Amino acid sequence: SRTVEAVVKGFNSTVFAYGQTGTGKTFTMEGKQDIQKRKEGAGEGPSKSSDVGVIPRIIHELFDRAKKKHGDEVKFSCSFV
């Protein structure tokens, strides 16, 4: 994604979700929690399933791209509000 590519190049980035209560912001950003726990327990990254949220997809892609570009010497800073 363009967001991940910009971060790998050193730019700051924000992913922001807003909207009315009960419209699916948390589900969109995080995905199904049972899917994440199952994948993490299996030592696999997020799948391309529609049940995986934006945050796990971006984190997985970010670490994959950074490792390919910079190896194991990468430092990230992240905040979640």
All heavy atoms as a GROMACS GRO file, in nm:
protein
  621
    1SER      N    1   0.083  -0.119   0.000
    1SER     CA    2   0.000   0.000   0.000
    1SER      C    3   0.087   0.125   0.000
    1SER      O    4   0.204   0.121   0.038
    1SER     CB    5  -0.093  -0.002   0.120
    1SER     OG    6  -0.022   0.026   0.238
    2ARG      N    7   0.029   0.235  -0.039
    2ARG     CA    8   0.104   0.362  -0.041
    2ARG      C    9   0.144   0.405   0.099
    2ARG      O   10   0.252   0.462   0.118
    2ARG     CB   11   0.019   0.472  -0.108
    2ARG     CG   12  -0.002   0.449  -0.253
    2ARG     CD   13  -0.075   0.562  -0.322
    2ARG     NE   14  -0.160   0.639  -0.232
    2ARG     CZ   15  -0.260   0.713  -0.273
    2ARG    NH1   16  -0.290   0.720  -0.400
    2ARG    NH2   17  -0.331   0.782  -0.187
    3THR      N   18   0.060   0.378   0.196
    3THR     CA   19   0.091   0.415   0.334
    3THR      C   20   0.216   0.343   0.382
    3THR      O   21   0.307   0.405   0.436
    3THR     CB   22  -0.028   0.381   0.427
    3THR    OG1   23  -0.143   0.453   0.385
    3THR    CG2   24   0.004   0.413   0.571
    4VAL      N   25   0.222   0.215   0.361
    4VAL     CA   26   0.337   0.136   0.405
    4VAL      C   27   0.462   0.179   0.330
    4VAL      O   28   0.569   0.194   0.388
    4VAL     CB   29   0.311  -0.015   0.389
    4VAL    CG1   30   0.435  -0.095   0.419
    4VAL    CG2   31   0.198  -0.058   0.480
    5GLU      N   32   0.451   0.200   0.201
    5GLU     CA   33   0.566   0.243   0.122
    5GLU      C   34   0.623   0.375   0.174
    5GLU      O   35   0.744   0.391   0.184
    5GLU     CB   36   0.528   0.256  -0.026
    5GLU     CG   37   0.646   0.276  -0.117
    5GLU     CD   38   0.748   0.163  -0.112
    5GLU    OE1   39   0.708   0.047  -0.099
    5GLU    OE2   40   0.869   0.193  -0.120
    6ALA      N   41   0.537   0.468   0.209
    6ALA     CA   42   0.582   0.597   0.263
    6ALA      C   43   0.653   0.578   0.397
    6ALA      O   44   0.758   0.640   0.421
    6ALA     CB   45   0.463   0.692   0.279
    7VAL      N   46   0.601   0.492   0.483
    7VAL     CA   47   0.663   0.468   0.613
    7VAL      C   48   0.802   0.405   0.595
    7VAL      O   49   0.897   0.444   0.661
    7VAL     CB   50   0.573   0.379   0.701
    7VAL    CG1   51   0.646   0.330   0.825
    7VAL    CG2   52   0.447   0.454   0.740
    8VAL      N   53   0.814   0.310   0.505
    8VAL     CA   54   0.942   0.245   0.480
    8VAL      C   55   1.045   0.347   0.430
    8VAL      O   56   1.162   0.337   0.460
    8VAL     CB   57   0.926   0.127   0.382
    8VAL    CG1   58   1.060   0.072   0.339
    8VAL    CG2   59   0.842   0.016   0.445
    9LYS      N   60   0.997   0.449   0.359
    9LYS     CA   61   1.087   0.555   0.309
    9LYS      C   62   1.120   0.658   0.416
    9LYS      O   63   1.199   0.748   0.392
    9LYS     CB   64   1.023   0.624   0.189
    9LYS     CG   65   1.019   0.538   0.066
    9LYS     CD   66   0.954   0.612  -0.049
    9LYS     CE   67   0.951   0.524  -0.174
    9LYS     NZ   68   0.886   0.592  -0.287
   10GLY      N   69   1.056   0.646   0.535
   10GLY     CA   70   1.090   0.736   0.646
   10GLY      C   71   0.986   0.841   0.678
   10GLY      O   72   1.009   0.925   0.765
   11PHE      N   73   0.874   0.841   0.611
   11PHE     CA   74   0.770   0.939   0.639
   11PHE      C   75   0.680   0.891   0.753
   11PHE      O   76   0.660   0.772   0.772
   11PHE     CB   77   0.682   0.962   0.515
   11PHE     CG   78   0.755   1.031   0.403
   11PHE    CD1   79   0.814   0.957   0.302
   11PHE    CD2   80   0.765   1.169   0.399
   11PHE    CE1   81   0.882   1.018   0.199
   11PHE    CE2   82   0.832   1.232   0.296
   11PHE     CZ   83   0.891   1.157   0.196
   12ASN      N   84   0.624   0.986   0.828
   12ASN     CA   85   0.525   0.953   0.930
   12ASN      C   86   0.393   0.925   0.861
   12ASN      O   87   0.366   0.977   0.752
   12ASN     CB   88   0.507   1.069   1.027
   12ASN     CG   89   0.629   1.093   1.111
   12ASN    OD1   90   0.702   1.001   1.143
   12ASN    ND2   91   0.652   1.217   1.147
   13SER      N   92   0.309   0.846   0.925
   13SER     CA   93   0.180   0.812   0.865
   13SER      C   94   0.075   0.794   0.974
   13SER      O   95   0.108   0.758   1.087
   13SER     CB   96   0.193   0.684   0.784
   13SER     OG   97   0.071   0.655   0.721
   14THR      N   98  -0.050   0.819   0.938
   14THR     CA   99  -0.161   0.801   1.030
   14THR      C  100  -0.274   0.729   0.959
   14THR      O  101  -0.304   0.759   0.844
   14THR     CB  102  -0.214   0.937   1.080
   14THR    OG1  103  -0.110   1.005   1.148
   14THR    CG2  104  -0.333   0.921   1.171
   15VAL      N  105  -0.334   0.634   1.027
   15VAL     CA  106  -0.455   0.569   0.978
   15VAL      C  107  -0.563   0.604   1.080
   15VAL      O  108  -0.549   0.576   1.198
   15VAL     CB  109  -0.438   0.416   0.968
   15VAL    CG1  110  -0.568   0.351   0.924
   15VAL    CG2  111  -0.326   0.382   0.871
   16PHE      N  112  -0.668   0.668   1.032
   16PHE     CA  113  -0.770   0.724   1.120
   16PHE      C  114  -0.908   0.677   1.077
   16PHE      O  115  -0.940   0.681   0.959
   16PHE     CB  116  -0.762   0.877   1.112
   16PHE     CG  117  -0.851   0.950   1.207
   16PHE    CD1  118  -0.816   0.962   1.340
   16PHE    CD2  119  -0.969   1.007   1.163
   16PHE    CE1  120  -0.898   1.030   1.428
   16PHE    CE2  121  -1.051   1.075   1.251
   16PHE     CZ  122  -1.016   1.087   1.384
   17ALA      N  123  -0.987   0.629   1.172
   17ALA     CA  124  -1.124   0.586   1.142
   17ALA      C  125  -1.220   0.667   1.228
   17ALA      O  126  -1.196   0.683   1.347
   17ALA     CB  127  -1.141   0.438   1.170
   18TYR      N  128  -1.322   0.717   1.166
   18TYR     CA  129  -1.423   0.790   1.243
   18TYR      C  130  -1.561   0.760   1.187
   18TYR      O  131  -1.574   0.712   1.075
   18TYR     CB  132  -1.397   0.942   1.240
   18TYR     CG  133  -1.418   1.005   1.105
   18TYR    CD1  134  -1.537   1.069   1.073
   18TYR    CD2  135  -1.318   1.001   1.008
   18TYR    CE1  136  -1.556   1.126   0.948
   18TYR    CE2  137  -1.336   1.057   0.884
   18TYR     CZ  138  -1.455   1.120   0.854
   18TYR     OH  139  -1.474   1.176   0.732
   19GLY      N  140  -1.662   0.784   1.268
   19GLY     CA  141  -1.799   0.761   1.223
   19GLY      C  142  -1.891   0.738   1.341
   19GLY      O  143  -1.851   0.739   1.456
   20GLN      N  144  -2.014   0.716   1.309
   20GLN     CA  145  -2.118   0.697   1.409
   20GLN      C  146  -2.096   0.568   1.488
   20GLN      O  147  -2.042   0.470   1.436
   20GLN     CB  148  -2.254   0.692   1.339
   20GLN     CG  149  -2.371   0.690   1.431
   20GLN     CD  150  -2.502   0.704   1.356
   20GLN    OE1  151  -2.504   0.732   1.238
   20GLN    NE2  152  -2.611   0.684   1.427
   21THR      N  153  -2.140   0.568   1.612
   21THR     CA  154  -2.131   0.451   1.697
   21THR      C  155  -2.201   0.332   1.631
   21THR      O  156  -2.309   0.344   1.576
   21THR     CB  157  -2.198   0.479   1.834
   21THR    OG1  158  -2.130   0.588   1.895
   21THR    CG2  159  -2.193   0.358   1.924
   22GLY      N  160  -2.133   0.217   1.636
   22GLY     CA  161  -2.193   0.093   1.586
   22GLY      C  162  -2.182   0.071   1.437
   22GLY      O  163  -2.246  -0.018   1.383
   23THR      N  164  -2.098   0.149   1.369
   23THR     CA  165  -2.089   0.135   1.223
   23THR      C  166  -1.975   0.045   1.176
   23THR      O  167  -1.956   0.026   1.057
   23THR     CB  168  -2.075   0.273   1.155
   23THR    OG1  169  -1.959   0.338   1.208
   23THR    CG2  170  -2.198   0.358   1.179
   24GLY      N  171  -1.894  -0.010   1.269
   24GLY     CA  172  -1.792  -0.107   1.230
   24GLY      C  173  -1.650  -0.055   1.226
   24GLY      O  174  -1.564  -0.117   1.164
   25LYS      N  175  -1.621   0.057   1.290
   25LYS     CA  176  -1.486   0.112   1.289
   25LYS      C  177  -1.385   0.016   1.352
   25LYS      O  178  -1.280  -0.010   1.296
   25LYS     CB  179  -1.482   0.247   1.362
   25LYS     CG  180  -1.564   0.356   1.297
   25LYS     CD  181  -1.566   0.482   1.380
   25LYS     CE  182  -1.627   0.465   1.516
   25LYS     NZ  183  -1.769   0.432   1.520
   26THR      N  184  -1.420  -0.037   1.467
   26THR     CA  185  -1.329  -0.129   1.537
   26THR      C  186  -1.307  -0.255   1.455
   26THR      O  187  -1.194  -0.302   1.439
   26THR     CB  188  -1.383  -0.164   1.676
   26THR    OG1  189  -1.394  -0.043   1.751
   26THR    CG2  190  -1.290  -0.260   1.749
   27PHE      N  191  -1.413  -0.311   1.400
   27PHE     CA  192  -1.400  -0.431   1.317
   27PHE      C  193  -1.313  -0.402   1.195
   27PHE      O  194  -1.226  -0.482   1.159
   27PHE     CB  195  -1.538  -0.481   1.273
   27PHE     CG  196  -1.530  -0.601   1.184
   27PHE    CD1  197  -1.509  -0.726   1.238
   27PHE    CD2  198  -1.541  -0.589   1.047
   27PHE    CE1  199  -1.500  -0.839   1.158
   27PHE    CE2  200  -1.532  -0.701   0.965
   27PHE     CZ  201  -1.511  -0.825   1.020
   28THR      N  202  -1.334  -0.288   1.131
   28THR     CA  203  -1.254  -0.252   1.013
   28THR      C  204  -1.107  -0.239   1.048
   28THR      O  205  -1.020  -0.287   0.976
   28THR     CB  206  -1.305  -0.119   0.952
   28THR    OG1  207  -1.440  -0.138   0.909
   28THR    CG2  208  -1.220  -0.076   0.834
   29MET      N  209  -1.078  -0.175   1.160
   29MET     CA  210  -0.939  -0.152   1.198
   29MET      C  211  -0.871  -0.277   1.255
   29MET      O  212  -0.755  -0.302   1.226
   29MET     CB  213  -0.930  -0.038   1.300
   29MET     CG  214  -0.977   0.096   1.245
   29MET     SD  215  -0.890   0.149   1.098
   29MET     CE  216  -0.736   0.203   1.168
   30GLU      N  217  -0.943  -0.356   1.334
   30GLU     CA  218  -0.881  -0.469   1.403
   30GLU      C  219  -0.916  -0.605   1.344
   30GLU      O  220  -0.838  -0.698   1.355
   30GLU     CB  221  -0.922  -0.468   1.550
   30GLU     CG  222  -0.872  -0.346   1.624
   30GLU     CD  223  -0.915  -0.342   1.768
   30GLU    OE1  224  -0.976  -0.440   1.816
   30GLU    OE2  225  -0.887  -0.242   1.834
   31GLY      N  226  -1.033  -0.619   1.285
   31GLY     CA  227  -1.076  -0.747   1.232
   31GLY      C  228  -1.132  -0.835   1.341
   31GLY      O  229  -1.152  -0.793   1.455
   32LYS      N  230  -1.159  -0.959   1.305
   32LYS     CA  231  -1.210  -1.055   1.404
   32LYS      C  232  -1.098  -1.096   1.498
   32LYS      O  233  -0.991  -1.137   1.454
   32LYS     CB  234  -1.265  -1.180   1.334
   32LYS     CG  235  -1.399  -1.159   1.272
   32LYS     CD  236  -1.454  -1.292   1.224
   32LYS     CE  237  -1.593  -1.275   1.170
   32LYS     NZ  238  -1.647  -1.401   1.118
   33GLN      N  239  -1.122  -1.086   1.627
   33GLN     CA  240  -1.019  -1.118   1.726
   33GLN      C  241  -0.982  -1.265   1.726
   33GLN      O  242  -0.866  -1.299   1.745
   33GLN     CB  243  -1.065  -1.075   1.866
   33GLN     CG  244  -1.078  -0.925   1.879
   33GLN     CD  245  -0.951  -0.851   1.845
   33GLN    OE1  246  -0.843  -0.884   1.895
   33GLN    NE2  247  -0.960  -0.753   1.758
   34ASP      N  248  -1.077  -1.355   1.702
   34ASP     CA  249  -1.044  -1.498   1.701
   34ASP      C  250  -0.952  -1.533   1.585
   34ASP      O  251  -0.868  -1.620   1.595
   34ASP     CB  252  -1.170  -1.584   1.701
   34ASP     CG  253  -1.256  -1.563   1.578
   34ASP    OD1  254  -1.259  -1.452   1.523
   34ASP    OD2  255  -1.322  -1.660   1.537
   35ILE      N  256  -0.964  -1.462   1.474
   35ILE     CA  257  -0.876  -1.483   1.359
   35ILE      C  258  -0.733  -1.445   1.396
   35ILE      O  259  -0.638  -1.517   1.371
   35ILE     CB  260  -0.920  -1.400   1.236
   35ILE    CG1  261  -1.058  -1.441   1.189
   35ILE    CG2  262  -0.818  -1.408   1.124
   35ILE    CD1  263  -1.065  -1.582   1.130
   36GLN      N  264  -0.715  -1.330   1.462
   36GLN     CA  265  -0.582  -1.283   1.500
   36GLN      C  266  -0.517  -1.379   1.599
   36GLN      O  267  -0.400  -1.413   1.585
   36GLN     CB  268  -0.590  -1.143   1.561
   36GLN     CG  269  -0.619  -1.037   1.459
   36GLN     CD  270  -0.522  -1.040   1.343
   36GLN    OE1  271  -0.401  -1.043   1.363
   36GLN    NE2  272  -0.573  -1.044   1.223
   37LYS      N  273  -0.590  -1.423   1.700
   37LYS     CA  274  -0.533  -1.514   1.800
   37LYS      C  275  -0.492  -1.645   1.736
   37LYS      O  276  -0.386  -1.699   1.766
   37LYS     CB  277  -0.634  -1.537   1.912
   37LYS     CG  278  -0.653  -1.417   2.000
   37LYS     CD  279  -0.759  -1.441   2.104
   37LYS     CE  280  -0.784  -1.314   2.183
   37LYS     NZ  281  -0.897  -1.325   2.273
   38ARG      N  282  -0.574  -1.697   1.646
   38ARG     CA  283  -0.543  -1.823   1.580
   38ARG      C  284  -0.416  -1.808   1.494
   38ARG      O  285  -0.328  -1.892   1.496
   38ARG     CB  286  -0.662  -1.866   1.495
   38ARG     CG  287  -0.648  -2.003   1.438
   38ARG     CD  288  -0.776  -2.052   1.374
   38ARG     NE  289  -0.834  -1.950   1.290
   38ARG     CZ  290  -0.964  -1.925   1.280
   38ARG    NH1  291  -1.050  -1.995   1.348
   38ARG    NH2  292  -1.009  -1.832   1.201
   39LYS      N  293  -0.405  -1.698   1.419
   39LYS     CA  294  -0.288  -1.677   1.333
   39LYS      C  295  -0.162  -1.656   1.417
   39LYS      O  296  -0.057  -1.708   1.386
   39LYS     CB  297  -0.310  -1.555   1.241
   39LYS     CG  298  -0.413  -1.578   1.134
   39LYS     CD  299  -0.362  -1.678   1.034
   39LYS     CE  300  -0.462  -1.698   0.923
   39LYS     NZ  301  -0.424  -1.803   0.832
   40GLU      N  302  -0.172  -1.574   1.522
   40GLU     CA  303  -0.056  -1.549   1.607
   40GLU      C  304  -0.008  -1.677   1.673
   40GLU      O  305   0.110  -1.703   1.681
   40GLU     CB  306  -0.090  -1.444   1.713
   40GLU     CG  307  -0.106  -1.305   1.655
   40GLU     CD  308  -0.164  -1.207   1.755
   40GLU    OE1  309  -0.183  -1.245   1.873
   40GLU    OE2  310  -0.192  -1.093   1.715
   41GLY      N  311  -0.100  -1.759   1.718
   41GLY     CA  312  -0.065  -1.884   1.782
   41GLY      C  313   0.003  -1.981   1.686
   41GLY      O  314   0.086  -2.061   1.724
   42ALA      N  315  -0.032  -1.972   1.558
   42ALA     CA  316   0.025  -2.061   1.458
   42ALA      C  317   0.157  -2.007   1.403
   42ALA      O  318   0.221  -2.072   1.322
   42ALA     CB  319  -0.075  -2.081   1.343
   43GLY      N  320   0.194  -1.886   1.446
   43GLY     CA  321   0.318  -1.827   1.396
   43GLY      C  322   0.308  -1.778   1.252
   43GLY      O  323   0.407  -1.764   1.184
   44GLU      N  324   0.187  -1.751   1.207
   44GLU     CA  325   0.168  -1.702   1.071
   44GLU      C  326   0.126  -1.557   1.075
   44GLU      O  327   0.069  -1.510   1.171
   44GLU     CB  328   0.056  -1.782   1.002
   44GLU     CG  329   0.081  -1.930   0.996
   44GLU     CD  330  -0.042  -2.004   0.945
   44GLU    OE1  331  -0.134  -1.941   0.893
   44GLU    OE2  332  -0.043  -2.127   0.959
   45GLY      N  333   0.148  -1.485   0.965
   45GLY     CA  334   0.102  -1.348   0.954
   45GLY      C  335  -0.044  -1.345   0.913
   45GLY      O  336  -0.105  -1.448   0.886
   46PRO      N  337  -0.103  -1.226   0.910
   46PRO     CA  338  -0.242  -1.215   0.872
   46PRO      C  339  -0.267  -1.264   0.730
   46PRO      O  340  -0.186  -1.245   0.641
   46PRO     CB  341  -0.271  -1.066   0.880
   46PRO     CG  342  -0.158  -1.003   0.947
   46PRO     CD  343  -0.043  -1.098   0.941
   47SER      N  344  -0.379  -1.327   0.712
   47SER     CA  345  -0.415  -1.373   0.579
   47SER      C  346  -0.477  -1.260   0.501
   47SER      O  347  -0.495  -1.151   0.551
   47SER     CB  348  -0.515  -1.489   0.590
   47SER     OG  349  -0.638  -1.440   0.640
   48LYS      N  350  -0.511  -1.284   0.379
   48LYS     CA  351  -0.578  -1.185   0.295
   48LYS      C  352  -0.728  -1.191   0.313
   48LYS      O  353  -0.803  -1.129   0.241
   48LYS     CB  354  -0.541  -1.206   0.147
   48LYS     CG  355  -0.393  -1.193   0.120
   48LYS     CD  356  -0.345  -1.052   0.146
   48LYS     CE  357  -0.198  -1.040   0.115
   48LYS     NZ  358  -0.142  -0.914   0.151
   49SER      N  359  -0.774  -1.264   0.411
   49SER     CA  360  -0.916  -1.278   0.439
   49SER      C  361  -0.979  -1.143   0.473
   49SER      O  362  -0.914  -1.055   0.529
   49SER     CB  363  -0.935  -1.374   0.558
   49SER     OG  364  -1.064  -1.363   0.609
   50SER      N  365  -1.107  -1.128   0.442
   50SER     CA  366  -1.177  -1.004   0.475
   50SER      C  367  -1.200  -0.993   0.626
   50SER      O  368  -1.243  -0.890   0.674
   50SER     CB  369  -1.309  -0.997   0.400
   50SER     OG  370  -1.391  -1.106   0.437
   51ASP      N  371  -1.170  -1.098   0.701
   51ASP     CA  372  -1.185  -1.095   0.847
   51ASP      C  373  -1.066  -1.031   0.917
   51ASP      O  374  -1.070  -1.010   1.037
   51ASP     CB  375  -1.203  -1.237   0.901
   51ASP     CG  376  -1.336  -1.299   0.861
   51ASP    OD1  377  -1.430  -1.222   0.831
   51ASP    OD2  378  -1.345  -1.422   0.859
   52VAL      N  379  -0.961  -1.001   0.845
   52VAL     CA  380  -0.842  -0.940   0.903
   52VAL      C  381  -0.852  -0.789   0.884
   52VAL      O  382  -0.881  -0.741   0.776
   52VAL     CB  383  -0.714  -0.994   0.836
   52VAL    CG1  384  -0.590  -0.926   0.892
   52VAL    CG2  385  -0.704  -1.144   0.856
   53GLY      N  386  -0.828  -0.714   0.991
   53GLY     CA  387  -0.845  -0.569   0.988
   53GLY      C  388  -0.729  -0.494   0.925
   53GLY      O  389  -0.624  -0.551   0.891
   54VAL      N  390  -0.748  -0.364   0.914
   54VAL     CA  391  -0.649  -0.275   0.853
   54VAL      C  392  -0.518  -0.276   0.932
   54VAL      O  393  -0.409  -0.284   0.874
   54VAL     CB  394  -0.705  -0.131   0.842
   54VAL    CG1  395  -0.598  -0.033   0.798
   54VAL    CG2  396  -0.824  -0.127   0.747
   55ILE      N  397  -0.526  -0.267   1.064
   55ILE     CA  398  -0.404  -0.259   1.147
   55ILE      C  399  -0.316  -0.383   1.131
   55ILE      O  400  -0.197  -0.370   1.101
   55ILE     CB  401  -0.439  -0.232   1.295
   55ILE    CG1  402  -0.500  -0.093   1.309
   55ILE    CG2  403  -0.315  -0.246   1.383
   55ILE    CD1  404  -0.561  -0.066   1.445
   56PRO      N  405  -0.369  -0.506   1.147
   56PRO     CA  406  -0.280  -0.622   1.129
   56PRO      C  407  -0.225  -0.634   0.987
   56PRO      O  408  -0.111  -0.676   0.968
   56PRO     CB  409  -0.368  -0.742   1.163
   56PRO     CG  410  -0.496  -0.692   1.213
   56PRO     CD  411  -0.501  -0.544   1.195
   57ARG      N  412  -0.304  -0.595   0.887
   57ARG     CA  413  -0.255  -0.599   0.749
   57ARG      C  414  -0.137  -0.504   0.730
   57ARG      O  415  -0.035  -0.541   0.671
   57ARG     CB  416  -0.366  -0.560   0.651
   57ARG     CG  417  -0.474  -0.662   0.635
   57ARG     CD  418  -0.584  -0.605   0.547
   57ARG     NE  419  -0.704  -0.683   0.554
   57ARG     CZ  420  -0.743  -0.767   0.459
   57ARG    NH1  421  -0.671  -0.782   0.352
   57ARG    NH2  422  -0.853  -0.835   0.474
   58ILE      N  423  -0.152  -0.381   0.779
   58ILE     CA  424  -0.045  -0.281   0.763
   58ILE      C  425   0.079  -0.323   0.840
   58ILE      O  426   0.191  -0.313   0.788
   58ILE     CB  427  -0.094  -0.142   0.807
   58ILE    CG1  428  -0.190  -0.087   0.702
   58ILE    CG2  429   0.023  -0.048   0.828
   58ILE    CD1  430  -0.252   0.048   0.738
   59ILE      N  431   0.063  -0.369   0.964
   59ILE     CA  432   0.179  -0.410   1.044
   59ILE      C  433   0.254  -0.524   0.976
   59ILE      O  434   0.377  -0.523   0.965
   59ILE     CB  435   0.136  -0.450   1.188
   59ILE    CG1  436   0.078  -0.330   1.262
   59ILE    CG2  437   0.250  -0.513   1.264
   59ILE    CD1  438   0.175  -0.217   1.286
   60HIS      N  439   0.181  -0.623   0.928
   60HIS     CA  440   0.242  -0.737   0.860
   60HIS      C  441   0.318  -0.691   0.736
   60HIS      O  442   0.434  -0.727   0.714
   60HIS     CB  443   0.135  -0.840   0.824
   60HIS     CG  444   0.191  -0.969   0.775
   60HIS    ND1  445   0.206  -0.997   0.642
   60HIS    CD2  446   0.236  -1.077   0.842
   60HIS    CE1  447   0.259  -1.117   0.629
   60HIS    NE2  448   0.277  -1.168   0.749
   61GLU      N  449   0.254  -0.609   0.654
   61GLU     CA  450   0.319  -0.560   0.532
   61GLU      C  451   0.439  -0.471   0.565
   61GLU      O  452   0.543  -0.479   0.500
   61GLU     CB  453   0.218  -0.481   0.447
   61GLU     CG  454   0.276  -0.435   0.315
   61GLU     CD  455   0.177  -0.360   0.229
   61GLU    OE1  456   0.055  -0.364   0.256
   61GLU    OE2  457   0.222  -0.297   0.132
   62LEU      N  458   0.426  -0.388   0.668
   62LEU     CA  459   0.534  -0.298   0.708
   62LEU      C  460   0.659  -0.376   0.747
   62LEU      O  461   0.769  -0.348   0.700
   62LEU     CB  462   0.487  -0.211   0.824
   62LEU     CG  463   0.586  -0.110   0.879
   62LEU    CD1  464   0.623  -0.009   0.772
   62LEU    CD2  465   0.526  -0.040   0.999
   63PHE      N  466   0.643  -0.477   0.832
   63PHE     CA  467   0.757  -0.556   0.875
   63PHE      C  468   0.816  -0.638   0.760
   63PHE      O  469   0.938  -0.651   0.749
   63PHE     CB  470   0.721  -0.646   0.994
   63PHE     CG  471   0.728  -0.574   1.125
   63PHE    CD1  472   0.617  -0.506   1.174
   63PHE    CD2  473   0.844  -0.572   1.199
   63PHE    CE1  474   0.622  -0.439   1.294
   63PHE    CE2  475   0.852  -0.505   1.320
   63PHE     CZ  476   0.740  -0.438   1.368
   64ASP      N  477   0.731  -0.692   0.673
   64ASP     CA  478   0.781  -0.766   0.557
   64ASP      C  479   0.866  -0.678   0.466
   64ASP      O  480   0.977  -0.714   0.427
   64ASP     CB  481   0.666  -0.826   0.475
   64ASP     CG  482   0.609  -0.952   0.535
   64ASP    OD1  483   0.669  -1.005   0.631
   64ASP    OD2  484   0.505  -0.998   0.485
   65ARG      N  485   0.815  -0.560   0.434
   65ARG     CA  486   0.890  -0.469   0.345
   65ARG      C  487   1.017  -0.417   0.410
   65ARG      O  488   1.121  -0.408   0.345
   65ARG     CB  489   0.802  -0.351   0.304
   65ARG     CG  490   0.698  -0.388   0.202
   65ARG     CD  491   0.640  -0.263   0.145
   65ARG     NE  492   0.530  -0.294   0.056
   65ARG     CZ  493   0.480  -0.208  -0.029
   65ARG    NH1  494   0.530  -0.086  -0.038
   65ARG    NH2  495   0.381  -0.241  -0.106
   66ALA      N  496   1.008  -0.382   0.537
   66ALA     CA  497   1.126  -0.331   0.606
   66ALA      C  498   1.235  -0.436   0.614
   66ALA      O  499   1.353  -0.406   0.595
   66ALA     CB  500   1.088  -0.282   0.745
   67LYS      N  501   1.197  -0.560   0.642
   67LYS     CA  502   1.296  -0.668   0.651
   67LYS      C  503   1.362  -0.691   0.516
   67LYS      O  504   1.483  -0.710   0.508
   67LYS     CB  505   1.231  -0.796   0.702
   67LYS     CG  506   1.332  -0.903   0.732
   67LYS     CD  507   1.271  -1.019   0.805
   67LYS     CE  508   1.382  -1.116   0.841
   67LYS     NZ  509   1.336  -1.220   0.932
   68LYS      N  510   1.283  -0.688   0.409
   68LYS     CA  511   1.341  -0.706   0.275
   68LYS      C  512   1.436  -0.593   0.239
   68LYS      O  513   1.539  -0.615   0.177
   68LYS     CB  514   1.230  -0.713   0.170
   68LYS     CG  515   1.152  -0.842   0.173
   68LYS     CD  516   1.038  -0.841   0.073
   68LYS     CE  517   0.950  -0.963   0.091
   68LYS     NZ  518   0.829  -0.957   0.007
   69LYS      N  519   1.402  -0.471   0.281
   69LYS     CA  520   1.483  -0.354   0.244
   69LYS      C  521   1.601  -0.332   0.337
   69LYS      O  522   1.709  -0.293   0.293
   69LYS     CB  523   1.395  -0.229   0.241
   69LYS     CG  524   1.464  -0.108   0.190
   69LYS     CD  525   1.367   0.007   0.168
   69LYS     CE  526   1.442   0.125   0.108
   69LYS     NZ  527   1.354   0.233   0.072
   70HIS      N  528   1.582  -0.356   0.468
   70HIS     CA  529   1.685  -0.320   0.566
   70HIS      C  530   1.736  -0.438   0.649
   70HIS      O  531   1.819  -0.418   0.737
   70HIS     CB  532   1.629  -0.215   0.663
   70HIS     CG  533   1.582  -0.090   0.596
   70HIS    ND1  534   1.669   0.002   0.542
   70HIS    CD2  535   1.458  -0.044   0.571
   70HIS    CE1  536   1.600   0.101   0.489
   70HIS    NE2  537   1.471   0.076   0.505
   71GLY      N  538   1.687  -0.556   0.628
   71GLY     CA  539   1.729  -0.671   0.708
   71GLY      C  540   1.669  -0.664   0.847
   71GLY      O  541   1.559  -0.616   0.866
   72ASP      N  542   1.744  -0.710   0.946
   72ASP     CA  543   1.693  -0.716   1.083
   72ASP      C  544   1.717  -0.589   1.164
   72ASP      O  545   1.675  -0.579   1.278
   72ASP     CB  546   1.754  -0.835   1.157
   72ASP     CG  547   1.707  -0.967   1.101
   72ASP    OD1  548   1.592  -0.973   1.052
   72ASP    OD2  549   1.784  -1.064   1.106
   73GLU      N  550   1.785  -0.492   1.107
   73GLU     CA  551   1.818  -0.368   1.179
   73GLU      C  552   1.718  -0.256   1.146
   73GLU      O  553   1.748  -0.163   1.075
   73GLU     CB  554   1.960  -0.323   1.143
   73GLU     CG  555   2.068  -0.421   1.186
   73GLU     CD  556   2.075  -0.433   1.337
   73GLU    OE1  557   2.060  -0.332   1.408
   73GLU    OE2  558   2.096  -0.546   1.384
   74VAL      N  559   1.597  -0.269   1.200
   74VAL     CA  560   1.492  -0.172   1.175
   74VAL      C  561   1.429  -0.133   1.307
   74VAL      O  562   1.408  -0.217   1.395
   74VAL     CB  563   1.383  -0.230   1.082
   74VAL    CG1  564   1.272  -0.131   1.058
   74VAL    CG2  565   1.443  -0.272   0.950
   75LYS      N  566   1.398  -0.004   1.324
   75LYS     CA  567   1.332   0.044   1.444
   75LYS      C  568   1.204   0.116   1.406
   75LYS      O  569   1.205   0.202   1.319
   75LYS     CB  570   1.424   0.138   1.521
   75LYS     CG  571   1.364   0.190   1.649
   75LYS     CD  572   1.461   0.279   1.722
   75LYS     CE  573   1.396   0.334   1.848
   75LYS     NZ  574   1.490   0.422   1.918
   76PHE      N  575   1.094   0.078   1.471
   76PHE     CA  576   0.964   0.141   1.448
   76PHE      C  577   0.916   0.202   1.578
   76PHE      O  578   0.943   0.151   1.686
   76PHE     CB  579   0.859   0.038   1.402
   76PHE     CG  580   0.882  -0.017   1.266
   76PHE    CD1  581   0.930  -0.145   1.248
   76PHE    CD2  582   0.852   0.059   1.154
   76PHE    CE1  583   0.950  -0.196   1.123
   76PHE    CE2  584   0.871   0.009   1.028
   76PHE     CZ  585   0.920  -0.119   1.012
   77SER      N  586   0.840   0.307   1.565
   77SER     CA  587   0.770   0.366   1.679
   77SER      C  588   0.624   0.373   1.641
   77SER      O  589   0.589   0.418   1.531
   77SER     CB  590   0.825   0.506   1.706
   77SER     OG  591   0.753   0.566   1.809
   78CYS      N  592   0.538   0.330   1.732
   78CYS     CA  593   0.396   0.323   1.701
   78CYS      C  594   0.314   0.364   1.821
   78CYS      O  595   0.351   0.334   1.935
   78CYS     CB  596   0.361   0.178   1.660
   78CYS     SG  597   0.189   0.153   1.620
   79SER      N  598   0.203   0.433   1.798
   79SER     CA  599   0.112   0.463   1.908
   79SER      C  600  -0.029   0.429   1.864
   79SER      O  601  -0.062   0.434   1.747
   79SER     CB  602   0.122   0.609   1.950
   79SER     OG  603   0.084   0.693   1.843
   80PHE      N  604  -0.110   0.391   1.960
   80PHE     CA  605  -0.249   0.354   1.935
   80PHE      C  606  -0.334   0.429   2.037
   80PHE      O  607  -0.313   0.417   2.155
   80PHE     CB  608  -0.264   0.202   1.952
   80PHE     CG  609  -0.404   0.153   1.931
   80PHE    CD1  610  -0.453   0.136   1.802
   80PHE    CD2  611  -0.487   0.126   2.038
   80PHE    CE1  612  -0.581   0.090   1.781
   80PHE    CE2  613  -0.614   0.080   2.017
   80PHE     CZ  614  -0.662   0.063   1.889
   81VAL      N  615  -0.424   0.510   1.986
   81VAL     CA  616  -0.509   0.590   2.074
   81VAL      C  617  -0.651   0.541   2.064
   81VAL      O  618  -0.702   0.515   1.959
   81VAL     CB  619  -0.503   0.739   2.036
   81VAL    CG1  620  -0.591   0.822   2.126
   81VAL    CG2  621  -0.361   0.788   2.043
   0.00000   0.00000   0.00000
